[in-house]
Amino acid sequence: MNERTACPKTAGRPSQPLPAMISPVPGRARPQAQWREQWELFENTPSVPWLLEEWIYPNRLEDFRDQEVLEAGCGAGHQMGVVRPYVRRLVGIDMSADTVARRRFAGDPGVEIRQGDILTYDTPERFDIVYCIGVLHHTDNPDLGFANLARLVKPGGRLIVWVYSWEGNALLRWVIEPLRKWVCRPMPRTMLWTLSCLATAACYPLIHGLYRLPISSLPYYEYFANARRLSFRRNAINVFDKLNAPQTTLISRERIESWFSPEVFESIHISSYVGVSWRGSGTKSAS
């Protein structure tokens, strides 16, 4: 049975196109220096297992047990480090961080890091689980990327994605994106990290003051409640990630629903996470 959880109202915003499931086409991988610099800068930052568990919900890490798994857009391999104890074999692909992730898993025969573009990556292998956390919305073509990842899932296998949502992200659209494009892009990454720390510190009086009151109607109420569960450094890294990204495409409810077409997937789950992102997963039909 498909499970499509309630979401925020979408009235008043432009409708985004509903692309059909499309076949991947050849393309050119475009490594982006911003990502490589980010992975190297935060290479030794500890992962947050409970956060990954919430991003992949209702799937559990235990569901990865003894499976052959692909992480699409593995970055520095932080999420792979959480998944590794559960799986039989783990493959990570990324355009920009192959060397960083390879250092993390050097000597582990059960892990393979490959350099490649998730929009066009091709292999005869098919995986029990393919997951992609916080990456599709940063690609040139999220629709093409999703279609390609679906192709890499075995019949009966599971595809799991987490993406930024159009709904609930007015601040990202109207403030952070212009700031990223016109102010942050030319900055040295070390200067951008300083800016990210200052912006995080500026938010803390609100996060730990006003947003502790039981006023759920406040914008970003769930998001800031989640921020209180994270360290200052981790929150600053989240700010840095948004300011450093070369591009971001926010994904509407309609769009992610079109990805998980009932003609292709069963046991579909789509739900909002802290009001600013979508969790989506589905089992690829055997037929």
C-alpha positions in Angstrom: 0.0 0.0 0.0 1.3 3.4 -0.9 1.8 5.8 2.1 1.8 9.5 1.2 1.9 11.5 4.4 0.2 14.9 4.8 2.2 17.9 3.7 2.1 21.7 4.0 -0.3 23.6 1.8 1.0 24.6 -1.5 -1.5 27.3 -2.6 -0.1 30.5 -3.8 3.2 29.3 -5.4 3.9 28.5 -9.0 3.4 24.9 -9.9 6.5 23.0 -10.9 6.5 20.7 -13.9 5.7 17.1 -13.5 8.3 15.2 -15.5 7.6 11.7 -16.5 10.1 8.9 -15.7 12.8 9.4 -18.3 15.6 7.3 -19.5 19.2 8.6 -18.6 21.2 9.9 -21.5 24.9 10.3 -21.9 26.4 13.4 -20.4 29.6 15.0 -19.1 30.5 14.8 -15.4 31.4 18.3 -14.1 33.4 18.1 -10.9 32.8 21.2 -8.8 35.6 22.6 -6.8 33.3 23.9 -4.1 32.2 20.4 -3.1 35.8 19.0 -3.0 36.9 21.9 -0.8 34.0 21.3 1.5 34.7 17.6 1.9 38.3 18.3 2.6 37.5 21.1 5.1 35.1 18.9 7.1 36.7 15.5 6.4 37.0 14.6 10.1 33.6 15.8 11.3 31.7 13.0 13.0 28.6 11.7 11.4 25.2 11.9 13.1 23.5 8.4 12.9 20.2 9.5 14.3 19.9 12.2 11.6 20.5 9.7 8.9 17.8 7.4 10.5 15.3 10.3 10.3 16.2 11.2 6.7 15.6 7.6 5.5 12.4 7.1 7.6 10.4 4.8 7.6 13.3 2.7 6.4 15.7 1.7 9.1 19.4 1.0 9.1 18.6 -2.5 10.1 16.9 -2.9 6.7 20.4 -2.5 5.2 21.6 -5.7 6.9 23.5 -7.9 4.5 22.4 -6.0 1.5 24.4 -4.7 -1.5 24.0 -1.0 -1.3 24.9 2.1 -3.4 25.2 5.6 -2.0 24.7 8.2 -4.8 26.7 11.3 -4.1 28.7 9.9 -1.2 30.8 13.1 -0.6 33.4 12.5 2.1 31.7 9.2 3.1 30.2 10.3 6.4 26.8 8.6 5.7 28.7 5.5 4.4 30.4 5.2 7.7 27.1 4.9 9.5 25.7 2.4 6.9 28.9 0.2 6.6 28.4 -2.0 9.8 25.1 -3.2 8.4 25.8 -4.1 4.8 27.5 -6.9 2.9 28.9 -4.6 0.2 28.8 -0.8 -0.1 29.6 1.3 -3.2 29.8 5.1 -3.2 29.9 7.3 -6.2 30.6 11.0 -6.3 32.1 13.5 -8.9 34.1 15.5 -6.4 35.2 13.6 -3.4 36.5 10.3 -4.5 39.9 10.8 -2.9 38.5 12.0 0.5 36.1 9.0 0.7 38.8 6.6 -0.4 41.0 7.7 2.5 38.2 7.0 4.9 37.7 3.4 3.7 41.2 2.5 2.8 41.8 -1.2 3.4 38.1 -2.1 3.7 37.4 -4.7 1.0 33.7 -4.4 1.4 33.6 -0.7 0.3 34.3 0.7 -3.2 34.5 4.4 -4.0 33.9 5.3 -7.7 34.2 8.7 -9.3 31.1 9.4 -11.4 28.1 11.7 -12.1 24.9 10.3 -10.6 22.9 11.8 -13.5 24.7 9.5 -16.0 26.5 6.8 -14.0 26.2 3.5 -15.7 27.1 0.0 -14.5 25.6 -3.5 -15.2 25.3 -4.0 -11.5 21.9 -3.6 -9.7 21.6 -2.9 -6.0 19.3 -4.0 -3.2 19.2 -0.5 -1.9 20.2 2.8 -3.5 20.1 5.9 -1.3 20.8 9.5 -2.1 20.8 12.0 0.8 20.8 15.7 0.1 22.3 15.5 -3.3 19.7 15.4 -6.1 18.6 19.0 -5.5 22.2 20.1 -6.1 22.5 18.5 -9.5 22.0 20.0 -13.0 18.9 17.9 -13.5 17.2 16.2 -10.5 14.6 14.5 -12.6 17.3 12.8 -14.8 19.3 11.9 -11.6 16.3 10.2 -10.0 15.5 8.3 -13.2 19.1 7.1 -13.4 19.1 6.0 -9.7 15.9 4.1 -10.2 17.5 2.2 -13.1 20.3 1.0 -10.7 17.9 -0.6 -8.2 17.1 -4.3 -8.5 13.5 -5.3 -9.0 12.2 -5.7 -5.5 15.0 -3.3 -4.2 14.5 0.0 -2.5 15.3 3.6 -3.6 15.6 6.2 -0.8 16.0 9.9 -1.3 16.0 13.0 0.8 15.8 16.5 -0.8 15.1 20.1 0.1 11.5 21.0 -0.4 10.0 24.0 -2.3 7.3 24.2 0.4 8.5 25.9 3.6 11.7 27.3 2.2 10.9 31.0 1.5 14.0 32.0 3.4 16.2 29.8 1.3 14.6 31.1 -1.9 14.6 34.8 -1.2 17.5 35.4 1.2 20.1 32.6 1.2 20.1 31.9 -2.6 20.8 35.6 -3.5 23.4 35.8 -0.8 25.0 32.6 -2.1 25.1 33.8 -5.7 26.2 37.4 -5.3 28.2 37.4 -2.0 29.4 33.9 -1.1 30.5 32.5 -4.5 33.8 34.4 -4.8 34.7 34.0 -1.2 37.6 31.8 -0.1 36.1 28.7 1.7 37.8 29.6 5.0 36.1 33.0 4.9 32.8 31.4 4.1 33.2 29.1 7.1 33.7 32.1 9.3 30.6 33.7 7.9 28.7 30.5 8.5 29.8 30.4 12.1 28.8 34.0 12.6 25.3 33.4 11.0 24.8 30.4 13.2 25.7 32.3 16.4 23.3 35.1 15.4 20.5 32.6 15.2 21.2 31.0 18.6 19.3 33.6 20.7 16.2 32.8 18.7 16.7 29.1 18.6 17.3 28.8 22.3 14.9 31.7 23.3 11.8 32.5 21.4 11.7 29.1 19.6 11.6 27.2 22.9 8.1 28.6 23.5 5.2 26.3 22.4 4.3 28.5 19.4 4.3 26.0 16.5 3.0 28.6 14.1 6.4 30.3 14.0 8.2 29.9 10.7 10.9 27.1 10.8 9.6 26.0 14.2 10.4 22.3 13.6 13.7 23.1 11.9 15.0 25.2 14.8 13.8 22.5 17.3 15.9 20.1 15.3 18.9 22.5 15.4 18.8 22.3 19.2 19.6 18.6 19.0 22.8 19.3 17.0 26.1 20.8 18.1 27.0 24.3 17.1 29.6 23.0 14.7 27.1 20.8 13.0 24.6 23.6 12.6 27.3 25.9 11.2 28.2 23.2 8.7 24.6 23.0 7.6 24.7 26.8 7.0 28.0 26.4 5.1 26.5 23.7 3.0 23.7 26.0 1.8 26.0 28.9 1.1 28.6 26.8 -0.6 26.4 24.8 -3.0 27.0 25.7 -6.6 23.3 25.3 -7.3 20.1 24.3 -5.6 16.7 23.2 -7.1 14.0 23.0 -4.5 11.7 20.1 -5.0 7.9 20.4 -4.8 5.5 17.8 -3.4 4.2 17.3 -6.9 7.6 16.7 -8.3 8.7 14.1 -5.8 5.4 12.3 -6.2 6.0 12.1 -10.0 9.3 10.5 -9.3 7.8 7.7 -7.3 5.3 6.7 -9.9 3.0 3.8 -8.9 3.8 2.3 -12.3 7.4 1.9 -11.2 7.3 1.6 -7.4 5.4 -0.1 -4.7 5.3 0.6 -0.9 5.8 4.3 -1.6 6.4 6.7 1.3 6.6 10.5 1.0 6.7 12.7 4.0 7.8 16.2 5.1 10.9 16.4 7.4 11.0 19.3 9.8 9.0 21.4 7.3 11.8 22.1 4.8 12.5 18.8 3.1 11.0 15.6 1.7 11.8 12.0 2.5 10.9 9.7 -0.3 11.3 5.9 -0.8 9.8 3.1 -2.7 10.3 -0.5 -3.7 10.9 -1.1 -7.4 8.2 -3.3 -8.9 9.3 -6.7 -9.9 7.5 -6.6 -13.3 
